[in-house]
Protein backbone atom coordinates (compact mmCIF):
# COMPACT_ATOMS: atom_id res chain seq x y z
CA UNK A 1 0.00 0.00 0.00
CA UNK A 2 2.82 2.43 0.86
CA UNK A 3 4.67 1.81 -2.42
CA UNK A 4 1.44 2.28 -4.40
CA UNK A 5 0.72 5.53 -2.55
CA UNK A 6 4.19 6.94 -3.26
CA UNK A 7 4.03 5.93 -6.91
CA UNK A 8 0.55 7.45 -7.25
CA UNK A 9 1.66 10.72 -5.66
CA UNK A 10 5.01 11.09 -7.43
CA UNK A 11 4.81 8.87 -10.51
CA UNK A 12 7.98 6.96 -9.65
CA UNK A 13 10.22 5.74 -6.85
CA UNK A 14 13.86 6.79 -7.07
CA UNK A 15 15.13 6.00 -3.56
CA UNK A 16 14.08 3.54 -0.87
CA UNK A 17 15.78 3.78 2.52
CA UNK A 18 15.35 0.82 4.85
CA UNK A 19 16.39 2.30 8.17
CA UNK A 20 14.03 0.72 10.72
CA UNK A 21 15.75 -1.45 13.27
CA UNK A 22 15.49 -2.63 16.84
CA UNK A 23 17.70 -4.33 19.38
CA UNK A 24 15.98 -5.62 22.48
CA UNK A 25 17.46 -6.00 25.96
CA UNK A 26 16.81 -9.74 25.98
CA UNK A 27 18.74 -10.11 22.71
CA UNK A 28 22.06 -11.30 24.07
CA UNK A 29 23.81 -14.59 23.84
CA UNK A 30 22.33 -16.87 21.22
CA UNK A 31 21.22 -19.70 23.50
CA UNK A 32 19.64 -17.25 25.97
CA UNK A 33 17.47 -15.35 23.49
CA UNK A 34 13.74 -16.00 23.96
CA UNK A 35 12.16 -17.16 20.70
CA UNK A 36 9.65 -14.29 20.88
CA UNK A 37 12.47 -11.75 21.02
CA UNK A 38 14.28 -13.42 18.10
CA UNK A 39 11.07 -13.33 16.06
CA UNK A 40 10.37 -9.66 16.85
CA UNK A 41 13.90 -8.52 15.92
CA UNK A 42 13.81 -10.56 12.69
CA UNK A 43 10.36 -9.17 11.85
CA UNK A 44 11.46 -5.54 12.14
CA UNK A 45 15.09 -5.64 10.97
CA UNK A 46 15.05 -8.28 8.25
CA UNK A 47 11.46 -8.85 7.15
CA UNK A 48 10.81 -5.10 6.94
CA UNK A 49 13.81 -4.64 4.64
CA UNK A 50 12.74 -7.61 2.54
CA UNK A 51 9.18 -6.34 2.11
CA UNK A 52 10.22 -2.82 1.12
CA UNK A 53 12.64 -4.24 -1.46
CA UNK A 54 10.13 -6.80 -2.72
CA UNK A 55 7.55 -4.14 -3.57
CA UNK A 56 9.77 -1.16 -4.49
CA UNK A 57 12.24 -2.89 -6.80
CA UNK A 58 9.62 -3.89 -9.44
CA UNK A 59 8.69 -0.20 -9.75
CA UNK A 60 12.36 0.70 -10.11
CA UNK A 61 12.89 -2.05 -12.69
CA UNK A 62 10.02 -0.69 -14.77
CA UNK A 63 11.63 2.76 -14.78
CA UNK A 64 15.12 1.22 -15.32
CA UNK A 65 16.65 3.06 -12.36
CA UNK A 66 16.51 3.26 -8.59
CA UNK A 67 18.56 3.26 -5.43
CA UNK A 68 18.02 1.10 -2.33
CA UNK A 69 19.77 2.08 0.88
CA UNK A 70 19.82 -0.50 3.67
CA UNK A 71 20.89 0.33 7.21
CA UNK A 72 23.00 -2.38 8.78
CA UNK A 73 25.52 -2.28 11.61
CA UNK A 74 29.05 -3.33 12.44
CA UNK A 75 27.20 -6.00 14.40
CA UNK A 76 26.26 -7.55 11.06
CA UNK A 77 29.86 -8.70 10.61
CA UNK A 78 29.89 -10.87 13.71
CA UNK A 79 28.04 -11.63 16.89
CA UNK A 80 25.63 -14.13 18.31
CA UNK A 81 22.51 -12.06 18.77
CA UNK A 82 19.31 -11.76 16.77
CA UNK A 83 20.33 -8.19 15.99
CA UNK A 84 23.66 -9.30 14.50
CA UNK A 85 22.00 -12.08 12.53
CA UNK A 86 19.44 -9.71 11.03
CA UNK A 87 22.05 -7.12 10.12
CA UNK A 88 24.14 -9.84 8.42
CA UNK A 89 20.97 -10.73 6.52
CA UNK A 90 20.56 -7.09 5.47
CA UNK A 91 24.14 -7.13 4.17
CA UNK A 92 23.35 -10.25 2.14
CA UNK A 93 20.14 -8.76 0.75
CA UNK A 94 22.18 -5.75 -0.42
CA UNK A 95 24.70 -7.90 -2.28
CA UNK A 96 21.90 -9.97 -3.78
CA UNK A 97 20.06 -6.91 -5.09
CA UNK A 98 23.25 -5.60 -6.68
CA UNK A 99 23.99 -8.97 -8.27
CA UNK A 100 20.47 -9.61 -9.52
CA UNK A 101 19.38 -6.12 -10.56
CA UNK A 102 22.51 -3.98 -10.93
CA UNK A 103 22.69 -4.41 -14.69
CA UNK A 104 19.08 -3.24 -14.87
CA UNK A 105 19.82 0.12 -13.29
CA UNK A 106 19.19 -0.67 -9.62
CA UNK A 107 21.89 0.35 -7.15
CA UNK A 108 21.93 -0.88 -3.57
CA UNK A 109 24.22 0.07 -0.70
CA UNK A 110 24.46 -0.67 2.98
CA UNK A 111 25.56 1.69 5.71
CA UNK A 112 27.05 -0.23 8.63
CA UNK A 113 27.81 2.20 11.47
CA UNK A 114 29.02 1.41 14.95
CA UNK A 115 26.99 2.47 18.00
CA UNK A 116 25.04 5.69 17.44
CA UNK A 117 23.78 7.93 20.20
CA UNK A 118 20.02 7.38 20.09
CA UNK A 119 17.23 7.07 22.68
CA UNK A 120 17.20 3.28 22.09
CA UNK A 121 20.92 3.11 22.94
CA UNK A 122 20.37 5.17 26.10
CA UNK A 123 17.73 2.69 27.27
CA UNK A 124 20.13 -0.18 26.55
CA UNK A 125 22.95 1.52 28.47
CA UNK A 126 20.67 2.09 31.49
CA UNK A 127 19.64 -1.56 31.56
CA UNK A 128 22.94 -3.18 30.58
CA UNK A 129 25.59 -0.59 31.50
CA UNK A 130 28.13 1.44 29.54
CA UNK A 131 30.03 -1.74 28.71
CA UNK A 132 27.66 -2.50 25.85
CA UNK A 133 29.23 0.40 23.94
CA UNK A 134 32.81 0.52 25.15
CA UNK A 135 33.66 -3.15 24.98
CA UNK A 136 36.52 -4.71 23.06
CA UNK A 137 35.74 -6.98 20.16
CA UNK A 138 34.40 -4.59 17.55
CA UNK A 139 35.03 -6.42 14.31
CA UNK A 140 37.03 -4.82 11.53
CA UNK A 141 36.84 -6.36 8.09
CA UNK A 142 40.07 -6.08 6.15
CA UNK A 143 40.94 -7.25 2.66
CA UNK A 144 43.77 -9.25 4.20
CA UNK A 145 42.23 -10.58 7.40
CA UNK A 146 39.59 -10.17 10.09
CA UNK A 147 40.97 -8.73 13.32
CA UNK A 148 39.64 -7.67 16.69
CA UNK A 149 39.72 -3.95 17.27
CA UNK A 150 39.97 -1.90 20.43
CA UNK A 151 36.74 -0.28 21.65
CA UNK A 152 35.33 2.55 19.58
CA UNK A 153 36.66 5.81 21.01
CA UNK A 154 33.32 7.60 20.92
CA UNK A 155 29.73 7.16 19.90
CA UNK A 156 28.61 8.71 16.66
CA UNK A 157 25.95 11.33 17.36
CA UNK A 158 22.83 10.91 15.25
CA UNK A 159 23.34 13.97 12.99
CA UNK A 160 26.87 12.90 11.94
CA UNK A 161 25.45 9.62 10.71
CA UNK A 162 22.82 11.34 8.57
CA UNK A 163 25.19 12.54 5.83
CA UNK A 164 26.20 9.07 4.65
CA UNK A 165 22.77 8.11 3.22
CA UNK A 166 22.54 11.35 1.25
CA UNK A 167 26.02 10.90 -0.16
CA UNK A 168 25.41 7.26 -1.14
CA UNK A 169 22.18 8.19 -2.93
CA UNK A 170 23.77 11.13 -4.73
CA UNK A 171 24.94 11.25 -8.33
CA UNK A 172 28.50 11.34 -6.95
CA UNK A 173 28.17 7.60 -6.43
CA UNK A 174 25.90 6.83 -9.37
CA UNK A 175 28.51 4.61 -11.03
CA UNK A 176 28.77 2.38 -7.94
CA UNK A 177 26.21 -0.42 -7.96
CA UNK A 178 26.82 -1.75 -4.45
CA UNK A 179 28.95 -1.00 -1.39
CA UNK A 180 28.94 -1.27 2.37
CA UNK A 181 29.86 1.97 4.08
CA UNK A 182 31.02 1.63 7.68
CA UNK A 183 31.77 4.24 10.29
CA UNK A 184 35.42 5.17 10.21
CA UNK A 185 37.10 5.94 13.48
CA UNK A 186 40.66 6.68 14.49
CA UNK A 187 42.68 3.62 15.34
CA UNK A 188 46.22 3.32 16.63
CA UNK A 189 48.74 3.17 13.74
CA UNK A 190 49.68 -0.40 14.70
CA UNK A 191 46.10 -1.61 14.26
CA UNK A 192 45.44 -3.02 10.78
C-alpha positions as CSV (number, residue, x, y, z in Angstrom):
1,X,0.0,0.0,0.0
2,X,2.8,2.4,0.9
3,X,4.7,1.8,-2.4
4,X,1.4,2.3,-4.4
5,X,0.7,5.5,-2.6
6,X,4.2,6.9,-3.3
7,X,4.0,5.9,-6.9
8,X,0.5,7.4,-7.3
9,X,1.7,10.7,-5.7
10,X,5.0,11.1,-7.4
11,X,4.8,8.9,-10.5
12,X,8.0,7.0,-9.7
13,X,10.2,5.7,-6.9
14,X,13.9,6.8,-7.1
15,X,15.1,6.0,-3.6
16,X,14.1,3.5,-0.9
17,X,15.8,3.8,2.5
18,X,15.3,0.8,4.8
19,X,16.4,2.3,8.2
20,X,14.0,0.7,10.7
21,X,15.8,-1.5,13.3
22,X,15.5,-2.6,16.8
23,X,17.7,-4.3,19.4
24,X,16.0,-5.6,22.5
25,X,17.5,-6.0,26.0
26,X,16.8,-9.7,26.0
27,X,18.7,-10.1,22.7
28,X,22.1,-11.3,24.1
29,X,23.8,-14.6,23.8
30,X,22.3,-16.9,21.2
31,X,21.2,-19.7,23.5
32,X,19.6,-17.3,26.0
33,X,17.5,-15.3,23.5
34,X,13.7,-16.0,24.0
35,X,12.2,-17.2,20.7
36,X,9.6,-14.3,20.9
37,X,12.5,-11.7,21.0
38,X,14.3,-13.4,18.1
39,X,11.1,-13.3,16.1
40,X,10.4,-9.7,16.8
41,X,13.9,-8.5,15.9
42,X,13.8,-10.6,12.7
43,X,10.4,-9.2,11.9
44,X,11.5,-5.5,12.1
45,X,15.1,-5.6,11.0
46,X,15.0,-8.3,8.2
47,X,11.5,-8.9,7.2
48,X,10.8,-5.1,6.9
49,X,13.8,-4.6,4.6
50,X,12.7,-7.6,2.5
51,X,9.2,-6.3,2.1
52,X,10.2,-2.8,1.1
53,X,12.6,-4.2,-1.5
54,X,10.1,-6.8,-2.7
55,X,7.6,-4.1,-3.6
56,X,9.8,-1.2,-4.5
57,X,12.2,-2.9,-6.8
58,X,9.6,-3.9,-9.4
59,X,8.7,-0.2,-9.8
60,X,12.4,0.7,-10.1
61,X,12.9,-2.1,-12.7
62,X,10.0,-0.7,-14.8
63,X,11.6,2.8,-14.8
64,X,15.1,1.2,-15.3
65,X,16.6,3.1,-12.4
66,X,16.5,3.3,-8.6
67,X,18.6,3.3,-5.4
68,X,18.0,1.1,-2.3
69,X,19.8,2.1,0.9
70,X,19.8,-0.5,3.7
71,X,20.9,0.3,7.2
72,X,23.0,-2.4,8.8
73,X,25.5,-2.3,11.6
74,X,29.0,-3.3,12.4
75,X,27.2,-6.0,14.4
76,X,26.3,-7.5,11.1
77,X,29.9,-8.7,10.6
78,X,29.9,-10.9,13.7
79,X,28.0,-11.6,16.9
80,X,25.6,-14.1,18.3
81,X,22.5,-12.1,18.8
82,X,19.3,-11.8,16.8
83,X,20.3,-8.2,16.0
84,X,23.7,-9.3,14.5
85,X,22.0,-12.1,12.5
86,X,19.4,-9.7,11.0
87,X,22.0,-7.1,10.1
88,X,24.1,-9.8,8.4
89,X,21.0,-10.7,6.5
90,X,20.6,-7.1,5.5
91,X,24.1,-7.1,4.2
92,X,23.4,-10.3,2.1
93,X,20.1,-8.8,0.7
94,X,22.2,-5.7,-0.4
95,X,24.7,-7.9,-2.3
96,X,21.9,-10.0,-3.8
97,X,20.1,-6.9,-5.1
98,X,23.3,-5.6,-6.7
99,X,24.0,-9.0,-8.3
100,X,20.5,-9.6,-9.5
101,X,19.4,-6.1,-10.6
102,X,22.5,-4.0,-10.9
103,X,22.7,-4.4,-14.7
104,X,19.1,-3.2,-14.9
105,X,19.8,0.1,-13.3
106,X,19.2,-0.7,-9.6
107,X,21.9,0.4,-7.1
108,X,21.9,-0.9,-3.6
109,X,24.2,0.1,-0.7
110,X,24.5,-0.7,3.0
111,X,25.6,1.7,5.7
112,X,27.0,-0.2,8.6
113,X,27.8,2.2,11.5
114,X,29.0,1.4,15.0
115,X,27.0,2.5,18.0
116,X,25.0,5.7,17.4
117,X,23.8,7.9,20.2
118,X,20.0,7.4,20.1
119,X,17.2,7.1,22.7
120,X,17.2,3.3,22.1
121,X,20.9,3.1,22.9
122,X,20.4,5.2,26.1
123,X,17.7,2.7,27.3
124,X,20.1,-0.2,26.5
125,X,22.9,1.5,28.5
126,X,20.7,2.1,31.5
127,X,19.6,-1.6,31.6
128,X,22.9,-3.2,30.6
129,X,25.6,-0.6,31.5
130,X,28.1,1.4,29.5
131,X,30.0,-1.7,28.7
132,X,27.7,-2.5,25.8
133,X,29.2,0.4,23.9
134,X,32.8,0.5,25.1
135,X,33.7,-3.1,25.0
136,X,36.5,-4.7,23.1
137,X,35.7,-7.0,20.2
138,X,34.4,-4.6,17.5
139,X,35.0,-6.4,14.3
140,X,37.0,-4.8,11.5
141,X,36.8,-6.4,8.1
142,X,40.1,-6.1,6.1
143,X,40.9,-7.3,2.7
144,X,43.8,-9.3,4.2
145,X,42.2,-10.6,7.4
146,X,39.6,-10.2,10.1
147,X,41.0,-8.7,13.3
148,X,39.6,-7.7,16.7
149,X,39.7,-3.9,17.3
150,X,40.0,-1.9,20.4
151,X,36.7,-0.3,21.7
152,X,35.3,2.5,19.6
153,X,36.7,5.8,21.0
154,X,33.3,7.6,20.9
155,X,29.7,7.2,19.9
156,X,28.6,8.7,16.7
157,X,25.9,11.3,17.4
158,X,22.8,10.9,15.2
159,X,23.3,14.0,13.0
160,X,26.9,12.9,11.9
161,X,25.5,9.6,10.7
162,X,22.8,11.3,8.6
163,X,25.2,12.5,5.8
164,X,26.2,9.1,4.6
165,X,22.8,8.1,3.2
166,X,22.5,11.3,1.3
167,X,26.0,10.9,-0.2
168,X,25.4,7.3,-1.1
169,X,22.2,8.2,-2.9
170,X,23.8,11.1,-4.7
171,X,24.9,11.3,-8.3
172,X,28.5,11.3,-6.9
173,X,28.2,7.6,-6.4
174,X,25.9,6.8,-9.4
175,X,28.5,4.6,-11.0
176,X,28.8,2.4,-7.9
177,X,26.2,-0.4,-8.0
178,X,26.8,-1.8,-4.4
179,X,29.0,-1.0,-1.4
180,X,28.9,-1.3,2.4
181,X,29.9,2.0,4.1
182,X,31.0,1.6,7.7
183,X,31.8,4.2,10.3
184,X,35.4,5.2,10.2
185,X,37.1,5.9,13.5
186,X,40.7,6.7,14.5
187,X,42.7,3.6,15.3
188,X,46.2,3.3,16.6
189,X,48.7,3.2,13.7
190,X,49.7,-0.4,14.7
191,X,46.1,-1.6,14.3
192,X,45.4,-3.0,10.8
